[in-house]
Amino acid sequence: MVTPWDVVKMDKDSKPTLLVGASRVKITPEQDVPLAGTGFRRYSTGVNDDLWARTVVISNNVDTVVITSVDLWGIPYDDVRMLKSQINDMFGIPEDHIFICATHTHSAPDIIGFFGGTFDSYIRMKYIGMLREKIIESVLDALKNMKEAQGYVAVGRVENMTVNRRRKGGEVDNSLTVLQFSSDDENIATVINFASHPTITDAGTKISADFPGFLCNKVEEELGGVSIFLNGAQGDVEPLVQREGERAAIYGIAHEYGERLAECVVNILGSKTSLEEGRLRVYSGSLKIPLGNPNLKQMFTEGVVRRFTVRVRNFLGVETEVSIVDLSGVLAIMLPGEIFARTGLELKSKVQGNCIVVCPVNDMLGYFVPEDEYNERLYEENMCISKYAKTMITGAVLGLLSKVKGDKVG
């Protein structure tokens, strides 16, 4: 079993400020596959840019947290539970301290089944198994790379890069939050949180990480280390770009958008401040949500979507989880689907101090549409498991926030 203190040759009882390691492992499929995000069974026709699993492991020698971000539309809870169990068995890291996030690119393999991926033999028989192996490899490599580190946070605003796609003039979250971990002036990891739907390339058929991939590549080029993108409350928010012209041009537009955002990351790090020393705490809760959407219910029960179901009183439903991670004073709210910008802003308003919203994490249940906006004729509602899912999810988060506040007061 590999543990952080084994890697850095320290006594487990010693108290370094922070131990951090990071890695990235390629997860690009070896052949054309159904792509997630837009249209049923939209098959890829080659690769524009590679997909990656990027991992950061953070430890204070008391608690250890794993955050992996994969260039996928989402990852199903079944796979997450299997990965958590394996990582716990191999490295001794508690399962509720492990977070598998998706950048939510719409130009990556559909491993869940919403877009026909379960009908593809390569995805079923080879890619899903390879993906699990690569994620575990990225965790192992990050553990091997761990060093004593200093942590920093920088928060800024990015204007004119996103727009609300449902309501003209509707809410967007313009905040850009960056966590940086370095050792002896060497950058280990840069963790970036920003809310924007990676849909620039979804009109094409090339495999692509969309703008998050280009963003991370550029930050790694500029700062070194591994750059990890954690998407925010982007359910009703998309990039503000011009997509007219040749379809092939969309990949260049995504590249430019990612590099513009990378420039913002580098700039706001000029005003970074140190993280609070030694704080690392996880708060987690599970909940069951009835399947109120008849079309999704059919996809779940017929095995089109790779997802187990449970009984919720007299209804068929799903079990999922929400978490809050206290990363040395920065609260990360981890959610199992896509929330709207207004919901993300509401949750952030409940927190004093730095807060990020990350989704989708450890599951992918589609959209959590606010009840007062719910309209069955709209796209997001067709991909929403229940009209009441948003209320149930935010209620669970507020319950965890009360525990966080109680610990701080205590």
Secondary structure, 3 states (H helix, E strand, C coil): CCCHHHHCCCCCCCCCCCEEEEEEEECCCCCCCEECCCCCCEECCCECCCCEEEEEEEECCCCEEEEEEECCCCCCHHHHHHHHHHHHHHHCCCHHHEEEEECCCCCCECCCCCCCHHHCHHHHHHHHHHHHHHHHHHHHHHHHCCEECEEEEEEEECCCCEEECCCCCCCCCCEEEEEEEEECCEEEEEEEEECCCCCCCCCCCCECCHHHHHHHHHHHHHHCCEEEEEECCCCCEEECCCCCCCCCHHHHHHHHHHHHHHHHHHHHHHHCEECCCCCEEEEEEEEEEECCCHHHHHHHHCCCCCCCCEEECCEEEEEEEEEEEEECCEEEEECCCEECHHHHHHHHHCCCCCEEEECCECCCCEEECCHHHCCCCCHHHHCECCCCHHHHHHHHHHHHHHHHHHHHHC
